[in-house]
Amino acid sequence: MQPAIEATAPQPELEYVSTMFVSPVMQIEKGWIDYNGHLNMAYYNVLFDRAGDDAFEKIGLGAEYARTRALTSYSAEVHVCYVRELHFGHSVTATFQLLDHDEKRMRFYQELRHVDGWLA
């Protein structure tokens, strides 16, 4: 049986993300580098996931929402285009923009950018 939903649980503010959210600066970690000296493709998704977590907190769908509502989100489909290589020590930010949503789904767009501005 699921826990009862608290009446005072915060309501998500999905319209907040219709403008582009930009994550805090994140560092490419040494353990994420493949044998070619580049960021391993799996870690692009780690960076996107961390930025998504930050955005979800901002709109009220973070850890507190999951705890009080006994609800959470998950990814059903992800598409990544690798534009430019990242290396150990690079600093990046990730964007998060809500494109569409209904009562069950969210569709959003993310970009990973080096702090110098170029798209990764």
N, C-alpha and C positions, 0 to 999 in steps of 0.2 A: 504494500500500500504506500502511495506517495504521501509525503508530508503535506499538511495543509498550507496553502499559499497565504502568506501574511498580507492583510489588507493594506498595510502601509508600505509594502515593497515598492521601490522606486520604479517608475515607468520609463521605458527606453525613450530616448530622444533621437529618433532616426533622422529627422530633418537636419540635425546638426552636421551629419556627415555628407550632406549633399554638397557642401563645400569641401575642398580637399583637406584632409587631415595629414599632417607631416609628423613622422615619428621623431623622437629624440635621436641624436647621432648614435650609431652603432658601429662597433669595430669588427673587422674581419679577424677571426681568431686563427691562431697557428694550426690547431687541430682540424680545421675545416679545409685545409689546402690539400689538393690531390697531388699525385706524383708528377704532374706537369707543371706544378707551381701556381695553379689557378684555384680559385674558390670552387670546391666540388659542387656540382649542380644541386645536390640535395639541400645545401645550406642557403641557397637563394630562398627556398621555401621556409627555412627556419627564420630568416630575416623578415619575410613577409608575414609569417605567423606572429612574430613578436610585435610588429607594427599593428597587426590586426587586433592583438590583445590590448594594446594601448588605446586604439580607437574604440574598441568595445567598452573599455572602462569609461571613456569620455561620454559615450552615449547611454550609459546605464545598463549595458549588457555584459558586464565583467563578472568577476568572481562573486561579488555580493549578490548580484542578480541570480546567478546559478545556485547559490546557497539558499537564498530566501524563497525562490520560486521552484526549486528542484527542476530547473530547465537549463539547457545549455545549447550551444550551436556546434555544428560540425561541418566539415567541407565535403561536399558531394562530388565536386568537379573543380579541377584547377588546370589552367593553361599558363605556361611560362615561355616567354621568348627571351633568349639569351643574346643580348645586343653587344656587350663589351665585357671583357674579362676583368675580374676583380682579383686582388692579391692580398696576401697577409699584410696587415697593418693599414689597409685602406679604411677610410671612414665613410659611412654611407647613411642615408636616410631613406625611409620608405614612405610612400604616400598611400592613402586609403581613401577611396571615394565611393560612396554608395550610389549606384546607378538606378536601382529599382528594388522594390520589396513588396511583399504581401504578408498575410498573417503567418505564413510558414517559411518563406524563403527570402534571402537577401542576395542580390547580385551586386558585386562591387569590383572596382578596378584598382590595381596597385602598380606602382612603379618603384624601382630601386635606383637611387641616384647616388653617385659619388658626391662627396661634399663640394667638389669643384663644379658640380652641376651636370655632368654628363650622365646619360642613361646607361645603366648596366644591364 
